[in-house]
């Protein structure tokens, strides 16, 4: 026996040398977006496909061109380069939007959203917009819970103008047993859709990053001058997942009508607002999102945006491809 080995055996016997076991590899999340966010990798989501709508005063859309919710769901799940599916139909009219979304959610889980194997994974988790919170907080929270019961993995809060609004939204995403306001028995169809028992779902359905093993993520969109003014407060809310500037809505906010009745867009102020959101994200280490397209996704990635929601269709598919190539994904 060598002197070195003898000394080691002596230290072990004396209890003075402690060996720390190697950390176990992290278990992948059911929601792959969480793993991407934790790894600080860019995330790319596509709007859910939808039937074409008739324009006011225009010709009706032919009935034979309309797709069923199940067909649209299969189409959405077929976009294999998308990290998540984004549905915005419930922002304006929740009841009408939910009536459209519910059969779509049925269809996308029936089409194979839950991948086989161990551990279980969702191919493209559902992220949904929910209407503004401030006007009626209890109603807003009730709606968020209703969306979660459909098996969604992400809630997108629109027009956030204060930290308290975002805190109320996050509380609706958490069960009472976790300090939130979601009733402990408010599971709905979600456990079965996630391939879990009620008990397993109850443990998993918590908010990341508040709970490192949580499977739920929120996006907060700032899209008003009031929200921009408080963006640093909003970025510091515990439990925020991703912070977005609402670039489309902000174009209207930073547009005025001149004496000739023409709309004048203040691009400098608009871009300044977007950069204020990005600066808050960087200051408080929050992933920053952007509604990018094919023309600007690479530039926005260069600036530091890392989570994207992109329109459905060929230009959107090309935007995702460009983004993934730039990210090395």
C-alpha positions as CSV (number, residue, x, y, z in Angstrom):
1,X,0.0,0.0,0.0
2,X,1.5,3.4,-1.0
3,X,2.0,6.2,1.5
4,X,-0.6,8.4,-0.4
5,X,-3.2,5.6,-0.2
6,X,-2.4,5.0,3.5
7,X,-2.9,8.7,4.3
8,X,-6.2,8.8,2.5
9,X,-7.5,5.7,4.3
10,X,-6.5,7.2,7.6
11,X,-8.4,10.5,6.9
12,X,-11.5,8.5,5.9
13,X,-11.4,6.4,9.0
14,X,-11.0,9.5,11.2
15,X,-14.0,11.2,9.5
16,X,-11.9,14.3,8.6
17,X,-12.2,13.9,4.9
18,X,-15.7,14.3,3.5
19,X,-16.5,13.3,-0.1
20,X,-19.2,15.3,-1.7
21,X,-21.3,13.2,-4.1
22,X,-21.5,14.4,-7.7
23,X,-24.8,16.3,-8.3
24,X,-27.4,14.4,-10.2
25,X,-28.3,15.6,-13.7
26,X,-31.3,17.9,-13.7
27,X,-34.5,16.2,-14.7
28,X,-35.9,17.8,-17.9
29,X,-39.2,19.7,-17.4
30,X,-42.4,18.6,-18.9
31,X,-42.6,22.1,-20.4
32,X,-39.5,22.4,-22.6
33,X,-39.7,26.2,-22.6
34,X,-38.7,26.2,-18.9
35,X,-35.5,24.3,-19.8
36,X,-34.7,26.7,-22.6
37,X,-35.2,29.7,-20.3
38,X,-33.1,28.2,-17.6
39,X,-30.3,27.6,-20.1
40,X,-30.7,31.1,-21.4
41,X,-31.3,29.8,-24.9
42,X,-33.5,31.6,-27.4
43,X,-37.2,30.5,-27.5
44,X,-39.4,30.6,-30.6
45,X,-43.2,30.3,-30.6
46,X,-45.7,30.5,-33.4
47,X,-49.3,31.8,-33.3
48,X,-51.8,29.0,-33.6
49,X,-53.2,28.7,-37.1
50,X,-56.7,30.0,-37.6
51,X,-59.4,30.1,-40.2
52,X,-59.4,33.1,-42.5
53,X,-62.0,35.7,-41.4
54,X,-64.2,37.6,-43.8
55,X,-63.5,41.3,-44.0
56,X,-66.3,43.7,-43.1
57,X,-68.2,44.4,-46.3
58,X,-66.2,41.8,-48.2
59,X,-67.2,38.4,-49.6
60,X,-68.0,35.5,-47.2
61,X,-65.3,32.9,-46.6
62,X,-66.3,29.7,-48.4
63,X,-67.5,27.1,-46.0
64,X,-65.4,24.4,-47.6
65,X,-62.2,26.3,-46.8
66,X,-62.9,26.3,-43.1
67,X,-60.9,23.8,-41.0
68,X,-62.1,22.1,-37.9
69,X,-60.5,22.8,-34.5
70,X,-59.0,19.3,-34.7
71,X,-57.5,20.0,-38.2
72,X,-56.0,23.3,-37.0
73,X,-54.6,21.6,-33.9
74,X,-52.9,18.9,-36.0
75,X,-51.5,21.7,-38.2
76,X,-50.1,23.6,-35.2
77,X,-48.5,20.5,-33.8
78,X,-46.9,19.7,-37.2
79,X,-44.7,22.9,-36.9
80,X,-41.9,21.0,-35.3
81,X,-39.4,23.9,-35.1
82,X,-41.7,25.9,-32.8
83,X,-41.0,25.7,-29.1
84,X,-44.6,26.6,-28.1
85,X,-48.0,27.4,-29.6
86,X,-49.4,30.8,-28.9
87,X,-53.1,31.6,-28.8
88,X,-54.4,35.1,-28.6
89,X,-58.1,34.6,-29.2
90,X,-59.2,35.3,-25.6
91,X,-57.7,38.7,-25.2
92,X,-60.6,40.8,-26.6
93,X,-63.7,38.7,-25.9
94,X,-62.9,36.0,-23.4
95,X,-66.1,34.0,-23.6
96,X,-66.2,33.9,-27.4
97,X,-62.4,33.2,-27.5
98,X,-62.6,30.5,-25.0
99,X,-65.4,28.7,-26.9
100,X,-63.0,28.6,-29.9
101,X,-60.0,27.7,-27.9
102,X,-61.4,24.8,-25.8
103,X,-62.0,22.5,-28.8
104,X,-58.6,23.5,-30.2
105,X,-57.0,22.4,-26.9
106,X,-58.9,19.2,-27.1
107,X,-57.6,18.6,-30.6
108,X,-54.0,19.4,-29.9
109,X,-53.7,17.0,-27.0
110,X,-55.6,14.4,-28.9
111,X,-53.1,14.8,-31.8
112,X,-50.1,13.9,-29.6
113,X,-49.0,16.9,-27.7
114,X,-47.7,14.7,-24.9
115,X,-44.7,12.7,-26.1
116,X,-44.3,9.1,-25.2
117,X,-41.3,8.1,-23.1
118,X,-39.7,8.9,-19.8
119,X,-39.6,11.6,-18.7
120,X,-42.8,12.9,-20.3
121,X,-42.5,16.0,-22.5
122,X,-44.9,18.4,-24.2
123,X,-44.0,18.8,-27.9
124,X,-45.2,22.4,-28.1
125,X,-46.9,23.7,-24.9
126,X,-49.8,26.0,-25.1
127,X,-49.4,29.7,-24.2
128,X,-52.5,31.8,-24.1
129,X,-53.3,35.5,-23.7
130,X,-55.6,36.5,-20.9
131,X,-57.5,39.8,-20.8
132,X,-56.3,42.7,-18.8
133,X,-56.3,42.3,-15.0
134,X,-56.7,45.7,-13.5
135,X,-60.3,46.4,-14.4
136,X,-61.7,43.4,-12.4
137,X,-59.0,41.3,-10.6
138,X,-61.3,38.5,-9.3
139,X,-62.8,38.0,-12.7
140,X,-59.4,38.0,-14.3
141,X,-58.1,35.5,-11.8
142,X,-61.1,33.3,-12.5
143,X,-60.4,33.3,-16.2
144,X,-56.8,32.5,-15.7
145,X,-57.7,29.4,-13.6
146,X,-60.2,28.4,-16.3
147,X,-57.4,28.6,-18.9
148,X,-55.0,26.5,-16.7
149,X,-57.7,23.8,-16.4
150,X,-57.4,23.3,-20.1
151,X,-53.8,22.1,-19.7
152,X,-52.0,25.3,-20.8
153,X,-48.4,25.8,-19.8
154,X,-48.2,29.6,-20.1
155,X,-50.3,32.6,-19.4
156,X,-49.6,35.9,-21.2
157,X,-50.6,39.0,-19.3
158,X,-51.5,41.9,-21.7
159,X,-51.2,45.7,-21.0
160,X,-49.4,45.3,-17.7
161,X,-49.1,48.8,-16.1
162,X,-48.1,48.0,-12.5
163,X,-46.3,45.4,-10.4
164,X,-49.6,44.7,-8.5
165,X,-51.4,43.7,-11.7
166,X,-48.7,41.2,-12.5
167,X,-48.6,39.9,-8.9
168,X,-52.4,39.3,-9.0
169,X,-52.0,37.3,-12.3
170,X,-49.2,35.2,-10.9
171,X,-51.3,34.5,-7.7
172,X,-54.0,33.1,-10.0
173,X,-51.4,30.7,-11.5
174,X,-50.5,29.2,-8.1
175,X,-52.6,26.9,-5.9
176,X,-53.7,28.1,-2.5
177,X,-51.3,25.5,-1.0
178,X,-48.4,27.4,-2.7
179,X,-49.6,30.8,-1.6
180,X,-51.8,31.6,-4.5
181,X,-55.5,31.9,-5.1
182,X,-56.1,28.9,-7.4
183,X,-58.3,26.5,-5.4
184,X,-56.5,23.3,-4.6
185,X,-59.1,21.2,-6.5
186,X,-59.1,23.3,-9.6
187,X,-57.4,20.8,-11.9
188,X,-59.9,20.4,-14.7
189,X,-58.7,18.4,-17.7
190,X,-55.1,19.4,-17.1
191,X,-53.7,16.4,-15.1
192,X,-54.9,13.9,-17.8
193,X,-53.5,16.0,-20.6
194,X,-50.2,16.2,-18.8
195,X,-50.2,12.5,-18.3
196,X,-50.4,12.8,-14.5
197,X,-52.5,12.0,-11.5
198,X,-54.2,14.9,-9.7
199,X,-51.5,14.8,-7.0
200,X,-48.7,14.8,-9.5
201,X,-50.2,17.7,-11.4
202,X,-50.7,19.6,-8.2
203,X,-47.0,19.4,-7.5
204,X,-46.0,20.2,-11.1
205,X,-48.4,23.1,-11.9
206,X,-46.5,25.9,-10.1
207,X,-44.8,29.0,-11.5
208,X,-41.3,29.0,-12.7
209,X,-38.9,30.6,-11.6
210,X,-40.5,30.9,-8.2
211,X,-40.5,27.1,-8.0
212,X,-37.5,25.7,-10.0
213,X,-39.5,22.5,-10.7
214,X,-42.6,24.5,-11.7
215,X,-44.0,23.9,-15.2
216,X,-45.9,27.1,-15.7
217,X,-44.5,30.3,-17.2
218,X,-45.9,33.8,-17.6
219,X,-45.2,36.5,-20.1
220,X,-45.9,40.1,-19.2
221,X,-46.5,42.6,-22.0
222,X,-46.0,46.3,-21.4
223,X,-47.8,48.3,-24.1
224,X,-48.7,51.7,-22.8
225,X,-46.9,54.8,-21.6
226,X,-48.1,54.0,-18.1
227,X,-46.5,50.6,-18.3
228,X,-43.3,51.9,-19.8
229,X,-43.0,54.4,-16.9
230,X,-43.2,51.5,-14.4
231,X,-41.3,48.9,-16.4
232,X,-38.5,48.7,-13.8
233,X,-41.0,47.9,-11.0
234,X,-42.7,45.3,-13.2
235,X,-39.4,43.7,-14.1
236,X,-38.7,43.2,-10.4
237,X,-41.9,41.2,-9.6
238,X,-41.0,37.8,-8.1
239,X,-42.2,35.1,-10.5
240,X,-42.1,37.0,-13.7
241,X,-41.1,34.7,-16.5
242,X,-40.5,36.9,-19.6
243,X,-41.1,40.6,-20.2
244,X,-42.2,41.9,-23.6
245,X,-42.7,45.3,-25.1
246,X,-46.0,45.2,-27.0
247,X,-44.4,46.6,-30.2
248,X,-47.6,46.5,-32.3
249,X,-49.8,48.3,-29.8
250,X,-47.0,50.8,-29.0
251,X,-46.9,51.9,-32.6
252,X,-50.4,53.3,-32.1
253,X,-49.4,54.8,-28.7
254,X,-46.6,56.7,-30.4
255,X,-48.6,57.9,-33.3
256,X,-50.6,61.1,-33.5
257,X,-52.9,62.8,-36.0
258,X,-51.6,66.0,-37.7
259,X,-53.6,69.0,-38.8
260,X,-54.3,67.3,-42.2
261,X,-55.8,64.3,-40.5
262,X,-52.9,62.1,-41.3
263,X,-51.4,59.6,-38.8
264,X,-47.8,60.4,-37.9
265,X,-45.6,57.7,-36.4
266,X,-42.9,58.7,-34.0
267,X,-40.5,55.9,-34.7
268,X,-37.8,57.3,-32.4
269,X,-40.0,57.4,-29.4
270,X,-41.4,53.9,-30.2
271,X,-38.0,52.4,-30.5
272,X,-37.0,54.2,-27.3
273,X,-39.9,52.6,-25.4
274,X,-38.9,49.2,-26.7
275,X,-35.3,49.7,-25.6
276,X,-36.5,50.8,-22.1
277,X,-38.2,47.4,-21.7
278,X,-35.0,45.7,-22.9
279,X,-32.9,47.7,-20.5
280,X,-35.1,46.7,-17.6
281,X,-34.8,43.1,-18.6
282,X,-31.1,43.3,-18.6
283,X,-30.9,45.2,-15.3
284,X,-33.0,42.6,-13.5
285,X,-31.9,39.5,-15.4
286,X,-35.3,38.8,-16.9
287,X,-35.6,37.1,-20.3
288,X,-36.9,39.7,-22.8
289,X,-39.4,38.9,-25.5
290,X,-40.4,40.4,-28.8
291,X,-43.0,39.8,-31.5
292,X,-40.5,39.4,-34.3
293,X,-40.8,38.7,-38.0
294,X,-38.5,37.5,-40.8
295,X,-37.2,41.0,-41.4
296,X,-36.1,41.9,-37.8
297,X,-35.6,38.7,-35.8
298,X,-31.8,38.6,-36.2
299,X,-31.4,42.3,-35.3
300,X,-33.6,41.9,-32.2
301,X,-31.6,38.8,-31.2
302,X,-28.4,40.8,-31.5
303,X,-29.8,43.5,-29.2
304,X,-30.6,40.9,-26.5
305,X,-34.1,39.8,-27.0
306,X,-34.4,36.0,-26.6
307,X,-38.0,34.9,-26.6
308,X,-40.1,35.4,-29.7
309,X,-43.7,35.1,-30.7
310,X,-44.1,34.9,-34.5
311,X,-47.0,34.9,-36.9
312,X,-48.3,31.7,-38.5
313,X,-47.5,31.1,-42.1
314,X,-44.5,30.8,-44.5
315,X,-42.9,34.1,-43.5
316,X,-43.2,33.1,-39.8
317,X,-41.7,29.7,-40.5
318,X,-38.8,31.4,-42.3
319,X,-38.4,33.7,-39.3
320,X,-38.2,30.8,-36.9
321,X,-35.6,29.1,-39.2
322,X,-33.5,32.3,-39.2
323,X,-33.7,32.6,-35.5
324,X,-32.8,29.0,-34.8
325,X,-29.8,29.2,-37.2
326,X,-28.5,32.4,-35.5
327,X,-29.0,30.7,-32.1
328,X,-27.2,27.5,-33.2
329,X,-30.4,25.5,-32.5
